Amino acid sequence: MKRYRCRGTITVFLSLVSVLFLSLVCTMVESARLQGARAWAAAVTDMGIFSVFGEYSTEILEKYDVLFLDGSYGNGEFEEERIALQMREFMRYNANPAEEMKLIKGRNLFPMEIEKCEVSGYTLATDEDGEAFYQQAVRNVKENLGTELLLKYQEARKEAERQQEAADIYEKKDGIDWDNLEGLERQQEELKEEEIKEKGGEEVTEDIRQDKPVENPLDTIKKIKKLGILGLVIKDASSVSGKSAEKQEMVSGRTRREGNLPVEKKYSGAASDVIFQDYLLGRFGTWRKPCKEGALEYQAEYILMGKDSDEANLKAVVNRLLLMREGVNLLYAASDTKMRSQAGSLAVSIAGAVPVPGLVQALEAVLLLAWAYGESLLDVRTLMSGGKVPSIKDASTWKLSLEKLAQVTELLEECDSGGGSGQDYEDYLRILMLTGEKRKYPLRALDMMEQTLGGQADSWIVKAEAAVSWKFPAIFLRIPQVFMGLPKQTPGYEVKGSFGY
């Protein structure tokens, strides 16, 4: 039986046309594949940098409610290469997941290789004096606040401004009035000496016997002002923390590493400042609630004053508290007719029989200053003992009588039980913060975070940008390359991605 075989022929022309057509189809398919590969590379890059930032410090988040990536990865040295290496590892798996999952069979239409991966830019928590930290802290707190609380914070800011104005008035008036009184008292002494010379010794001795001595509380106040303030307003001064820190070693005092990306400044102004200061008071130790973990226990006081020891910071805060209370107490005393009358009567008695123009008025003014000072000592002692003091006094809340002004140190112990109504120590600390050096707070807060948790705050990353170069091995172009003898080409693609907390 004859067997027939199929035979086929093709012309050279058709062969060439077929090769060209096949090359065209392969090129079109490869082009579409490359577009898909580029999209996949961009997605993998985003996943990589997102995964890197997923390794944020849980310690910082739990204690301070902010997200930072530790660029030192716990070894104390900031390493851009380590960040790039971590990102490369995350991307390697996402780029070719089938390599890691042996059970999956099939052809990967988007094979890709990482040619280069580098961190091109970053923003650190310490950049622009801690502005990056400030922005994140304000955002996180503001998202959880209602309108009523924002209005409350604005009222607190206005109250702080009023009390600061009163403190400035007192400070200015205190220096002028005391100097004026001293000058008038010198004039009085000179007049007395002249009178002694004119009358003779016997008559002067008889006048001295007839004069009834009047207790001058101003002498006592002068002595009190020379004493240590902490011993006056704290029951047991030995209970004050003796901890100190080297400011040169803190991030605010040493040469800092700086990022090369600008800080995004979405939040600014008085309202944001109030929110940030409330954030600080809620997360850092104070005199009433000290933090035992860090180099300093009174962290909020450090943020406010910036001294290198707990005692120095507490002393500075107490002095500012005292001055603030003196200002508002003086405003009330000067506006109360009865109190002015009492001060005027005592001034006449202290002035004596030798008339000096303006002496009685000067004595009255200084007596009101001293009275406000004595009342303020009681106020601060109450606050330091856990009590409350109203921002503005009235007749029912004023404690110190003019007759007891000279015995004010004996009355201080009565304040140790606390109690009272109005605002507590933390409330007044908030007022002081509203009138302090606000631009220094973020870095000082980072000082305390660094001292409490360890590590270096200028290694804490808030945002980063990365550049990744990809190579896409050809699939469908291999056929034209073989038939047409074209050189092998591996297309490349650079993707830039960024992520920030």
C-alpha positions in Angstrom: 0.0 0.0 0.0 1.3 3.4 -1.0 1.9 5.9 1.7 1.6 9.7 1.0 3.5 12.3 2.9 2.3 15.9 3.3 4.6 18.3 1.7 4.6 22.0 2.1 6.4 24.8 0.5 6.7 28.5 1.4 8.2 31.2 -0.6 11.0 33.4 0.6 8.8 36.4 0.5 6.2 34.8 2.7 8.9 33.7 5.1 10.1 37.2 5.4 6.6 38.6 5.8 5.9 36.0 8.5 9.0 36.8 10.5 8.2 40.5 10.2 4.6 40.0 11.3 5.7 37.8 14.2 8.2 40.4 15.3 5.6 43.1 15.1 3.2 41.0 17.2 5.9 40.1 19.7 7.0 43.8 19.9 3.5 44.9 20.6 2.9 42.3 23.2 6.3 43.1 24.8 5.5 46.7 24.9 2.2 46.0 26.6 4.0 43.7 29.0 6.6 46.4 29.8 3.8 48.9 30.7 2.4 46.3 33.1 5.8 45.6 34.5 6.4 49.3 35.1 3.1 49.6 36.9 3.9 46.5 39.0 7.4 48.0 39.7 5.9 51.2 41.0 3.5 49.2 43.2 6.3 47.0 44.5 8.4 50.2 45.3 5.5 51.7 47.2 5.0 48.4 49.1 8.7 48.3 49.9 8.9 51.7 51.4 5.6 51.3 53.2 6.9 48.0 54.7 10.0 49.8 55.9 8.0 52.4 57.7 5.9 49.6 59.1 8.9 48.9 61.4 8.2 52.0 63.4 9.4 52.2 67.1 6.6 50.7 69.2 8.2 52.1 72.4 7.8 55.7 71.1 4.3 55.0 69.9 3.1 53.5 73.2 4.6 56.2 75.4 4.4 59.3 73.3 1.7 58.6 70.6 3.9 59.5 67.6 5.3 57.4 64.8 9.1 57.4 64.1 11.3 54.9 62.2 14.5 54.4 64.1 17.1 54.9 61.4 19.8 53.3 63.6 17.8 50.1 64.0 18.8 50.0 67.6 22.6 50.1 67.2 23.0 53.8 67.8 24.3 54.7 64.3 22.2 56.1 61.6 22.5 54.0 58.4 20.9 54.9 55.1 22.3 51.7 53.7 20.5 49.6 56.2 17.2 51.3 55.3 17.9 50.6 51.6 18.8 47.0 52.4 15.6 46.5 54.3 13.6 48.0 51.5 15.4 45.9 48.9 14.5 42.7 50.9 10.8 43.6 51.1 10.7 44.4 47.3 12.6 41.3 46.3 9.8 39.1 47.6 7.0 41.2 46.2 8.6 41.5 42.8 8.8 37.7 42.3 6.6 36.0 44.9 6.6 32.7 43.0 10.3 32.2 43.8 9.4 32.0 47.5 6.2 30.0 47.0 7.2 26.7 45.5 3.7 25.3 45.3 2.7 27.9 42.8 3.2 26.9 39.2 3.1 29.1 36.2 5.0 31.6 34.2 5.6 35.1 35.6 4.8 37.6 32.9 6.5 40.4 34.9 9.9 39.2 35.9 12.0 42.0 37.3 15.3 42.6 39.0 16.4 45.3 41.3 19.5 47.0 39.9 19.9 49.7 42.5 18.0 50.9 45.6 18.9 53.9 47.6 17.4 56.4 50.0 17.4 59.7 48.2 16.0 61.9 51.0 14.5 61.9 54.5 13.0 64.1 57.2 14.1 63.6 60.8 12.1 64.4 63.9 14.7 67.0 64.9 14.7 68.9 61.6 14.0 72.6 61.9 14.3 72.6 65.7 11.8 69.7 66.0 9.2 71.0 63.7 8.6 67.6 62.2 7.8 66.2 65.7 5.6 69.2 66.4 3.6 68.7 63.3 2.9 65.1 63.9 2.1 65.6 67.6 -0.4 68.4 66.9 -2.1 66.4 64.1 -2.5 63.3 66.2 -4.0 65.3 69.1 -6.2 67.5 66.9 -7.8 64.6 65.2 -9.2 63.5 68.5 -10.4 66.9 69.7 -13.9 68.4 69.5 -14.7 72.0 68.8 -15.5 72.6 72.5 -12.0 71.6 73.6 -10.5 73.9 71.0 -12.5 76.8 72.3 -11.4 75.9 75.8 -7.7 75.9 74.7 -8.2 79.4 73.2 -9.7 80.7 76.4 -6.7 79.2 78.3 -4.4 81.2 76.0 -6.2 84.4 76.6 -6.0 83.8 80.4 -2.3 83.2 80.1 -1.8 86.5 78.3 -3.8 88.3 81.0 -1.8 86.8 83.8 1.5 87.5 82.0 0.5 91.1 81.6 -0.2 91.4 85.3 3.1 89.7 86.1 5.0 92.2 83.9 3.2 95.1 85.6 4.1 93.8 89.1 7.7 93.2 88.1 8.1 96.7 86.8 6.2 98.3 89.7 8.0 96.3 92.3 11.4 97.6 91.4 10.4 101.2 91.0 8.3 101.5 94.2 10.9 99.8 96.4 13.6 102.1 95.0 11.4 105.1 95.5 10.7 104.1 99.1 14.3 103.6 100.0 15.1 107.1 98.7 12.3 108.7 100.8 13.4 106.8 103.9 16.9 108.1 103.5 15.5 111.6 103.3 13.5 110.9 106.5 16.7 109.8 108.3 18.5 112.9 107.2 15.6 115.1 108.6 15.7 113.1 111.9 19.4 113.8 112.3 18.9 117.5 111.6 16.1 117.5 114.2 18.3 115.8 116.8 21.0 118.5 116.3 18.4 121.3 116.6 16.5 120.0 119.7 19.4 118.5 121.6 19.9 115.0 123.0 17.6 115.2 126.1 14.5 116.3 124.1 15.1 113.7 121.4 15.5 110.9 124.1 12.2 112.0 125.6 10.5 111.9 122.2 11.8 108.4 121.5 10.3 107.2 124.9 6.9 108.6 124.0 6.9 107.1 120.5 5.1 103.7 120.3 6.9 101.3 118.0 4.9 100.1 115.0 5.6 96.7 113.6 6.8 97.1 110.0 6.0 94.0 107.9 8.3 95.3 105.2 11.3 94.4 107.2 10.2 90.8 107.4 9.3 90.6 103.7 12.8 91.9 102.8 14.3 89.0 104.9 12.0 86.4 103.4 13.0 87.5 99.8 16.6 86.6 100.6 15.7 83.0 101.6 15.7 80.1 99.2 12.3 80.0 97.4 12.0 76.2 97.4 12.3 76.0 101.1 9.4 78.4 101.4 6.9 76.8 99.0 7.8 73.1 99.5 7.1 71.3 102.8 10.2 69.2 102.6 12.9 70.7 100.3 15.0 67.5 100.6 12.3 65.7 98.6 13.2 67.7 95.5 15.0 65.4 92.9 18.7 65.8 92.7 19.0 64.5 89.2 20.9 66.4 86.5 21.8 65.9 82.8 24.5 67.0 80.5 22.9 69.4 78.1 25.8 69.1 75.6 25.0 65.4 75.2 21.3 66.0 74.5 20.0 66.5 71.0 19.2 70.1 71.6 22.8 70.8 72.7 24.9 68.7 70.4 25.6 68.9 66.7 22.6 67.3 65.0 22.2 65.2 61.9 19.8 66.9 59.5 17.5 65.6 56.8 17.4 66.9 53.3 13.7 67.0 52.7 11.6 70.1 53.7 9.2 69.7 56.7 5.5 69.9 55.7 4.1 72.7 57.9 0.3 72.2 58.0 -0.2 73.3 61.6 0.8 76.7 63.0 -0.5 79.5 65.1 -1.7 80.0 68.7 -4.3 77.2 68.6 -1.7 74.6 67.5 0.7 75.8 70.1 -1.9 75.3 72.8 -2.6 71.8 71.5 1.1 70.9 71.5 1.6 72.2 75.0 -1.3 70.1 76.2 0.3 67.1 74.5 3.5 67.8 76.4 1.8 68.0 79.8 -0.1 64.8 79.1 3.0 62.7 78.3 6.0 64.1 80.3 6.7 64.0 84.0 6.0 67.0 86.3 6.7 67.9 89.9 3.3 66.4 90.9 3.8 63.3 88.6 7.5 62.8 88.2 9.0 60.4 85.6 11.4 58.0 87.3 12.7 56.5 84.1 14.7 59.4 82.6 17.7 61.5 83.4 15.4 64.1 84.8 12.1 63.6 86.7 10.5 67.0 86.1 10.4 66.8 82.4 7.7 69.3 81.7 9.6 71.8 83.9 12.7 71.1 81.8 10.8 71.6 78.6 9.6 75.0 79.9 12.9 76.3 81.5 15.7 74.3 79.8 18.0 74.0 82.9 20.3 71.1 83.4 18.9 69.8 86.8 15.5 69.1 88.3 16.2 71.5 91.1 17.1 74.4 88.8 14.1 73.8 86.6 11.7 73.6 89.5 13.2 76.7 91.1 12.8 78.6 87.9 9.2 77.5 87.5 8.4 78.4 91.1 9.8 81.9 90.6 7.7 82.4 87.5 4.6 81.1 89.3 5.3 83.4 92.2 5.7 86.4 89.9 2.5 85.5 88.0 0.5 85.2 91.2 2.0 88.5 92.5 0.7 90.3 89.5 -2.9 89.1 89.7 -3.0 89.5 93.5 -1.7 93.0 93.3 -4.4 93.9 90.7 -7.0 92.7 93.1 -5.5 94.3 96.2 -5.1 97.7 94.4 -8.7 97.5 93.3 -10.2 96.7 96.7 -11.1 99.9 98.6 -10.9 98.2 102.1 -7.4 96.8 101.4 -6.1 100.1 100.2 -7.5 101.8 103.2 -5.8 99.3 105.6 -2.5 99.7 103.7 -2.8 103.5 103.9 -3.5 103.5 107.6 -0.5 101.3 108.3 1.6 103.5 106.0 0.7 106.6 108.1 1.7 104.8 111.3 5.0 103.6 109.9 5.9 107.0 108.5 6.0 108.5 112.0 6.1 112.1 113.0 8.8 113.3 110.7 7.0 114.4 107.5 8.5 113.6 104.1 6.5 114.5 101.0 5.3 111.4 99.2 6.5 108.9 101.9 3.1 107.8 103.0 2.0 107.2 99.4 5.2 105.2 98.7 4.7 103.1 101.9 1.2 102.4 100.9 2.2 101.2 97.4 5.0 99.0 98.7 2.7 97.6 101.4 0.3 96.5 98.7 3.2 94.9 96.8 4.4 93.1 100.0 0.8 92.0 100.7 0.4 90.6 97.2 3.8 88.8 97.6 2.8 87.2 100.9 -0.5 86.0 99.5 1.3 84.6 96.5 3.7 82.6 98.7 0.6 81.0 100.2 -0.8 80.4 96.7 2.3 78.7 95.4 2.7 76.6 98.5 -0.9 75.4 98.0 -0.2 74.5 94.4 3.0 72.6 95.2 1.1 70.6 97.8 -1.5 69.5 95.3 -4.1 72.2 96.1 -6.0 74.6 93.8 -5.9 78.4 93.5 -8.3 80.6 91.6 -6.7 82.7 88.9 -8.4 85.8 90.2 -9.0 86.3 93.9 -11.9 87.9 95.7 -12.7 88.7 99.3 -13.7 85.1 100.0 -10.6 83.5 98.6 -8.0 86.0 99.9 -6.2 84.3 102.7 -3.7 86.7 104.2 -4.6 89.7 106.4 -2.3 92.7 106.6 -1.9 92.1 110.4 -0.5 88.6 109.7 1.8 89.7 106.9 4.9 89.7 109.1 4.0 86.1 110.2 3.5 84.8 106.7 6.2 82.1 107.1 4.3 80.6 110.0 1.1 80.4 107.9 2.8 78.5 105.1 2.3 75.1 106.8 -1.4 75.6 106.8 -1.3 75.3 103.0 0.3 71.8 103.0 -3.1 70.1 103.2 -3.9 71.3 99.6 -7.6 71.8 98.9 -9.1 75.0 97.6 -10.9 75.7 94.3 -9.7 76.9 90.9 -6.7 75.6 89.0 -4.1 73.1 90.1 -0.3 73.0 89.5 -0.6 71.4 86.0 -3.1 74.1 85.0 -0.7 76.9 86.0 2.2 75.0 84.3 0.1 75.1 81.1 -0.3 78.9 81.5 3.4 79.3 82.0 4.0 77.2 78.8 1.7 79.5 76.9 3.9 82.5 77.7 7.3 80.8 77.4 9.8 80.1 74.6 7.5 78.0 72.4 10.1 77.4 69.7 12.4 75.5 72.0 9.7 73.1 73.3 9.9 70.5 70.5 13.7 69.9 70.8 13.6 69.9 74.6 10.8 67.3 74.5 12.9 65.2 72.2 15.7 65.6 74.7 13.5 63.9 77.3 12.3 61.2 74.9 15.9 60.4 74.1 16.9 60.3 77.7 13.9 58.1 78.7 14.0 55.6 75.8 17.6 55.7 74.8 18.8 56.1 71.2 19.3 59.3 69.3 16.4 61.5 68.3 18.3 62.8 65.2 18.0 59.2 63.9 14.2 59.1 64.1 12.8 59.3 60.6 9.4 60.9 59.9 9.5 60.8 56.1 11.7 59.3 53.4 12.1 59.2 49.6 13.7 56.3 47.8 14.8 55.7 44.2 14.8 52.2 42.8 16.2 51.1 39.4 14.5 48.1 37.9 15.6 45.8 35.0 12.9 43.9 33.0 14.3 40.7 31.2 12.7 40.3 27.8 10.2 37.6 27.1 8.4 38.2 23.8 11.3 40.0 22.2 13.5 36.9 22.4 11.9 35.6 19.1 12.7 38.7 17.0 16.2 38.8 18.6 16.9 35.2 17.5 15.4 35.5 14.0 16.7 38.9 13.3 20.0 38.6 15.1 19.3 41.6 17.3 21.5 42.3 20.4 19.9 41.4 23.7 18.5 44.4 25.5 17.2 44.6 29.1 14.9 47.6 29.5 15.3 49.6 32.7 13.0 51.8 34.7 13.6 54.1 37.7 10.8 54.5 40.2 10.8 57.1 43.0 8.6 56.6 46.0 8.0 58.4 49.3 6.2 57.8 52.6 5.8 59.7 55.7 4.0 59.4 59.0 
